[in-house]
């Protein structure tokens, strides 16, 4: 891998700065114009994109061009001339310091992202390929490098009441969002085996979450319970799942969504037929709110029937590839996906 491909933004800043410096120097020499102070424009522009080392290279070039440009034009070495050279030096130093401070901020941000991603991987367990007669697959699509890690979550549990699943999305991003997701999953794992239905389970999670989050934080989530050819859902301000059968695909009507978890959620149960061989896709808003370069939303309906083709893991991988291709492999939000099959 070349240096340019490893650091495209920084190298672009260096290139722009050097080209600008060369242009100013050419104008000064050929046109015999006094541009002593104007040379500082090169390191200032470079500092917007380049790192401190590359900005310093342009800054040194600007100072040299400013100092020796007067000698080339045979300008009198007056106090005014050296003042302009000193001004160029001072502003070049400021441009370099600005690049240094930005580098440090970006380094701290990268460290925080690594910490959050590590915590996220510890929170989200591997999804089993099947529990009883329910086939399962899960995928997590991380946002682009420029975006902070999100708090999307999923979990499944085999309980005395049937197979239960939760898919949710924490408001906000970063390490705090991951900590909130951990609190939700901890409450789900603790209460999934004792609460009689997904609605009461959601209320238990809501009560537990209130002890961990602030007044303006919340988690949208949908909880499902599979039993035979029926699925019971409790929607807490989340996107409804997509039902895929041999006849086609359609969103499940879960009724009016109630408040998200953490805001006093009290969802109403909705029961639906889940025929043998059919599939349910649970997802977070990063899927349906993904945009392409023209600003168009991801057309889930266009690819919905493909979710019924092949094994569940291959079907989910195909959907992820469609999403990444649609967004040119650059997404602004994390996406959590769970695909469940009856039989």
Secondary structure, 3 states (H helix, E strand, C coil): CCHHHHCHHHHHHHHHHHHHHHHHHHHHHHCCCCCCCCCHHHHHHHHCCCCHHHHHHHHHHHHHHHHHHHHHCCCCCCHHHHHHHHHHHHHHHHHHHHHHHHHHHHHHHHHHHHHHHHHHHHHCCCCCCEECCEEEEEEEECCCCCCCCEEEEEEEEEECCEEEEEEEEEEEECHHHHHHHHHHHHHHHHHCCCCCCHHHHHHHHHHHHCCCCCCCCCEEEEEEEEECCEEEEEEECCCCCEEEECCEEEECCCCCCCCCECCCCCCCEEEEECCCCCEEEEECHHHHCCECCCCCECCHHHHHHHHHCCCHHHHHHHHHHHHHHHCCCCCCCCEEEEEEEEC
